[in-house]
Amino acid sequence: MFALVAGCSADGSGAIDDDQTPTDPEPQAQLPPPSGGGDAAPSDDGGKPKTDAGKDGSVDAGPPPPVPGTPCTVPDEVRKKKCGACGEQGAICLAGADGGAATWSEYSACENELAGGCIPGTVVDEACGNCGTRKKTCTAYCAFTTAACTGQPASSCVPGNVDLSNAGCGVADTYRQRTCQANCTYNSFGGTCTAPPTTVPVGPTVGSVTSTIAFLDANNVMGRLSGTCPNATVGTAATAITPAVHLQVHNPLTKPATVAIYNSLAPGGTVIKTYMAAYEGAAVPTTEAARKACLKGVSTLGTASLTGDSKFASLDSATRQVTLAPGATVTVYVGAFSAYDATKPAESTGKVKLNVQTLAVGP
């Protein structure tokens, strides 16, 4: 959340030069919605009709499963019972030795369980939204139904996110800052105005979005990245030397996290066509070889439903999402497509948001 008033958007695209080969966008990934209370997830029973209260009308209980070691009457008869996540296991009626009474065997191992299924009746409390919780209940079909997220504080925020306000700041592009605490509420704005953070923390729950503001400056230019990591191309033509910046994304969690990283319109900014790539570690790549050896990217287009405009780059498709180990950091390259032109500065310079959306946490 930013306290600035966004300026009018402008078309930030530049003419394509001979140094760049157009890249087709990858299929768009389906992303979770931003964190929040939300409605309860639909039941996984597919709307199956119910019969008597308290009974599952789709299941014929039948006779109770036999108990191992108890008598049986039909040698070689096999009886099965449900186990685990909608699996089954069988026992067989074994004829007695020397004409003795037949008895049921022990059960076999549980087989044919539903992949990714749960054990019916299991109830799990799960963190959701911003310091909220919700219950997940496993149905007779070995799939969870999810209740609404409750318990989020009023005006909640994502722990670790930094809120920026330029109110009372006399120097351009400086901000008062306040940080979201572990209880999902902000502390007070600081008394000084400083540049935005250059590191963005990963939010703790699926759908969390954290962000900062990045600046593309005509005094900080480098060869534009293109191609595919880890064998990217570094532009050398004059039209491919463009404003760029490096920022970091850090995972403060105790579990691995998979995230989407993307640009969007900054308050008071304009639409700038950007390229994006991610590198392992917190060190900024400085040599040509290091710059080519990126981890994810190079993204030349964005998912408009996520970024707000396809000119903003995004690392969100299945092959470009970034997974960070607990405590790990990645470095993100954000570069303008167009070289700086003093007659059209808005095409390549200005401010953009760098956003990090949590897609998965754990195991």
N, C-alpha and C positions, 0 to 999 in steps of 0.2 A: 504494500500500500504506500502511495506517495502523496504528499500534501501539495504537490505542484499542480498547476492547471495546464493540461496538455495543449500544445500549440496545434495549428492546422497541419494536417498531413500533406506532404508533397510527394510527387512521383520521384523516387530516388534511383530509378534505373538509368544505366549508361549504355552507350552503343557498344555492341560486342566487337572486340578487336580480334586480330588474327592469332593472338597468343592463347586464346581460350577455345577449347572444344566444348560445345554445349553438352551438358550432362542431363540425361533423362531422370526425372524424379523416381525414387523407389516407391513401391506400394506403401500407402500410408498405414502406420500402425494405429491400432485402436487403443487409445489411452484412457486411463481412469479419469473421472471428473476431479476438479480441485477439491481439497478437503472441505468438509462441512457436515452438517447434520444429516441432510438427505432423508429420503423416505426409506422404509423397509424394503429390502430386496424381495422380488416376487418369490413365491413358494416354488420349490423344485419338484412338486408333485404333479406339475403339468395340468392342474385343475381337475384331477381325477375325482369322480363323484364319491361322496362319503355315504356309508350305510349307518349302522347303529353307532351311537355315540360311544367313544372309547375303543372302537374296533377299526381295523384297517380293512376296508371292504375288498381290497385287491388281493388279500392273502388268505388262502385256505389253510387254517391251522392244522387240520388233519390230526391223526393220532400223535401223542407225544413221542419224541424220539426215544429209542430204546436206551437203557442204561447198560454199559458194558458189564458182562458177567452175569446178567439176569437171563432166565430161560427164554428160549424162542422155539417156535414150532415148525418153521420151514427152513431146513438147512439150505445154505447158499443164498438165502434172501438177503438183499442189500437194502438198507434203510439210510437215508441221508437227512442231515439237518443243516440249518443255516449257521454260518460262523463269520466272524470278522466283518469286513466291509462287503456284505452281500455275497460272500463265498459259500462254499458247502463242503462238508466232510461226511464220509460214509462209514458205516459199521456193517459187518456181515455175520449172519447166523452160522455158527460153526458147529458141525455135528460132533457129539460127544464121543470120546474114545470108548471102544468096546461096547458100543450100544448105549452109552450113557446119555444123559440129557444134553440137548443142544443149548448153547449160550451165545449171547451177543459178544462180538469182539470189541477191542478198543477202537476208537475212531481214527480215521486217517488224518493226515495233516490238512489244514484248511486250504482249499484250492479255488481258483477262478474268482478271486476277489476283484471288486471293481477298482480299476486303476485310479488312484487319487480319491477314492471313496472314504467315507468315515463309518464308524461303528454306530448303528442306530441307537438313539437315546443319548448320545454324547452331547454335552452342553459346554461350550467354550466361551469365555469372556475375552473379547478382542479389543485392542486399542483402535480408535478411529478418530478421524477429524483432528481437532486441536484439543488434546487432553480429554477426549470423550471415550466412552466404552459402548460396546454393543454385544448382544448375545447371539451366538450361532448354535443352532440346534440341528442335530443329524436326524433326518427322517428315516422311515422304513426303506426308502430307496437309496440309502447310503450317500445322500447329498445334503449339504448344509442349507438351511434357510437362515437368513440374516435379519435381525431386528434393526430398528432405527438406531442411529448414533445418538446417545444422550450424554448429558453431563458436561458439555462444552461451556466454558465461561462466556459471558456476554462480551462481544467485541474481541473474540479470541484471535490468536495469531499463531504462526508456526514457530516453535522454539528455535532460537538461534537466528531467525530472520531479523534484518535491520531495516527499520522504517526511516525514511529520509524526508526532511522538510527544509525548504530554503527560506522559510519565514525568518526574517531578521538577519539574513546573511548578506552582507554588502558586497562580497566577492562572488563573481559568477561561478557557477558549477561547484559551489560548496554547499554543505547541508548540515543541519542539526540532525543528530542520530539518536535513535532509541532502539534497544534490543529486546526481542521477545524472550521472556524468561521461561524456565522449565515448567511453570504453571500455566503457560499459554496466555500470559498477559504482558503488556509492554511496561517497561520502566519509563521514567520521564525523559524527555528530550534533553540532550546535553547542552551546556551553556556556550560551547564553541562551535564554529562552523568549519568543517573539514571536507576533504574529498571523500567520495563514496568508498565503501570497502572493496577490496580487490579479490577477496575470497568469499565464496557463497557456500554456506553449509547445506548438507542434504537434510531435508525434513524427515521426521521420524515415522510418519504414517503414509500409506499409499494415497496418492492424490495431493500431498503437501506440495506447495510451490514456494520457493525462496528466490530472492532476486537481488540484483544490484544494478547500478548504472555504469555503462562502459562508454568511454570517449574515444572517438576516432579523430585524430589530430593530424593536420597537414605536416607537422614537424616530426611525426613518428610514422615513417613509411617503410615498407619492405616488399619483397617479391611476393605476389599473390599466389597462394596455394591453389592447386587444382588436381584433378585425377583422383586416385583411390589410395587410401592408406593401406599398408605401410610403405607404399611406393609412390608417394605424391610427387607432383611437379612444382618447382618453384619458378615463377615467372621472372624473366629478365628484360623483356621489352619495356620501353618507357611507359607504355599504356598498362603494364602489369605491375608497376611499382605503386602500391596503393597504401592509404592509411590503414593501420592495423594496431591491435592491442592484444595482450595476453592477460588472462585472469585465471583464478584457481577455483576448483570445486572440491570441497573437503567432506568426507564422510565421518562425522563424529560418533556414529552409532557403534554398537557392539556386534552388529551383524552386517553382512554384505548388503549393499543397496544397488538397485538398478535404476537409472534415471534417464530422463529426456532433458536435453539442454537446448535452449532456443533463444533467439532474439525476438524482441517485440518493441512496440513504440514506447519510448520514454516520455514522461511528462515534459512538455516543452520541446520535444524532439520532432524529427521528421522521419519519413520512411526512407531508409537507406538500404540498397541491395547489398547484402552481406554474404560472406563465405565463412565456413566454420570447420574446425577440426579439433580433436582432443589428443593430448599426449599423456603418457604415464608419468606420474610424479609431479613435484612442485617446481622443478627447474624449467625455466624458459629455454626452449631450443634456440641456440644462437648460430650454429653452423648450418650450411646447406644440407649436409647429410642428416643432421638431427631433425631439421625441419621436414625433410621428406619422410622420416620414419615415424609418422603419426600413428595413433592408436585407432581412431575412428574418424570417418569423413573421407574425402572432403565434401561437405554439404554445400551445394550451390543454390538450393531452393529450400523453402520451408513449407511445412504443413499449415495452410492458411487458417484452418480451424483452431490451430494452436497458437500460431504467431500473430494472427490478425491480418497478415499480408504475406503472400508467398515470396516476396522479395527478401524478407527476413529469413535467414538460414536456421535450420533445426537439425539436431541429431536425435531423431525419435523413431525411425523405422527399426524393424527387428534387427537389422544388421548394423545399425548405428547407435543404438542405445548403449549407454556406458555403465558398466558394473564396477563398483568400487568396493574393495575389501574394507573391513573395519579399520578406521583410522587412516585410510588411504586418501591421496589427493591426485587429481588430474589437472593439467594445465590446458586451458581452452584458448585457441586462436580465433579471434574475430577480425576479419579483414573486409574492407570495402571492395566491391567489384571494380569500381571506377578509380582511375588515377585522379589525383587532386587537380582541379581546374579552377583557377581563381575567379573565372567568370561564372562558374556553376558550383560553388563550394558545397551546397547542400546535397549534391550527388554522392559525395564521398566523406564528408566530415560532419561531425555532430555527435549527439548522444543516442545510444540505444540501450534497451534493457537486456540484461543477461539473466535468464530464468532457468531454474532447475526444478523439474517436477519428479517426485518420487513415484516410480512405477511398481517396484517390488522391494520388500525387505526380508532378508533371511534366505535360506535357513542358516 
